[in-house]
Amino acid sequence: MKAITWFVVALVVLQHGGTVCGQLNNYFYSYTCPYLERIVSSVVRSAVMNETRMAASLLRLHFHDCFINGCDASVLLDDTDSFEGEKTAGPNLNSARGFEVIDTIKAAVESSCNATVSCADILSLAARDSVYMTGGPYWQVNLGRRDGTTANKSAVNANIPSPFDSLDTIIKKFQSIGLSVQDMVVLSGAHTIGSAHCNTFSSRLFNFNSTSSPDPTIEQSMLGNLQSLCPDGSSDPNTLAPLDSVTKDTFDNYYFKNLQNSKGVLQSDQALFSTPNASTALYVNYYSNFPNAFFMDFRVSMMKLANLNVLTGYNGEIRKNCRFRN
């Protein structure tokens, strides 16, 4: 009798888009929104085809969300008269983008499955699809997250890894949320796609650390290209340098090959390989030589990131509009 009772409870929970014991699972919306992943992939594919850079933007958006208090879609919340969101925090301002794509996905999902799918789950799926559509690995996204009702701008400013941080600082920031040194190196490999504004690396080009000389860890031909692109540390948001100039729109392991050749655009990236006696250099060499290992470990680290401190069960809410609390 008890076995039958638990079966009925589990079936009812699943039919209402729930989880037993609040655990994420890959069949969470099987009954309540069966076409969810098809909807997300269709919108992401269209957005990436229209602007290849959008793949990196959606991936970064997911990262910036999960790094602060877990994956609760707090990064999507707009400021209001009575609420301060995270969009104007330093690491997000003029950097985080792709919000309109998430809006489009949410509208399509709402028309099919009203008040059912969280914005946090949409973000996680969009990040996965962005990687896959640019040539990267595919992984199963466990679902069942709920959306947060708070944001933490000060935590964004303090905790999101900065391109100016030392390697030790970046490692500590990852470890503070439960991610290892290997996770940090693997997830940094996401910079195989995407671009950087001049002001994130211009300090390396002319007067590095007040030495009146460029950063000595920059390869000379790349240095010349970056100096021509950003002669005065341009803050023009339209002036961008690809983080991987070899295969800038393809998710592959060239990010690690670039670091071996002193072609990391961001100081924080090049530090993974150029910092004396850093254990991270071993991972850089490994993933440079074994692309399949990078794909496999990236998949694992992304799933680990996406499961950090999620809200489930009756915690949080399912936002009707990702920009505002209900």
Secondary structure, 3 states (H helix, E strand, C coil): CHHHHHHHHHHHHHHCCCCHHHCCECCCCCCCCCCHHHHHHHHHHHHHHHCCHHHHHHHHHHHHHHCCCCCCCHHHCCCECCECCCCCCCCCCCCCCCHHHHHHHHHHHHHHCCCCCCHHHHHHHHHHHHHHHCCCCCCCCCECCEECCCCCHHHHHHHCCCCCCCHHHHHHHHHHCCCCHHHHHHHHHHHHCCEEEHHHCHHHCCCHHHCCCCCCCCCHHHHHHHHHHCCCCCCCCCCEEECCCCCCCCCCCHHHHHHHCCCCCCHHHHHHHHCCCCCHHHHHHHHHHCHHHHHHHHHHHHHHHHCCCCECCCCCECCCECCECC
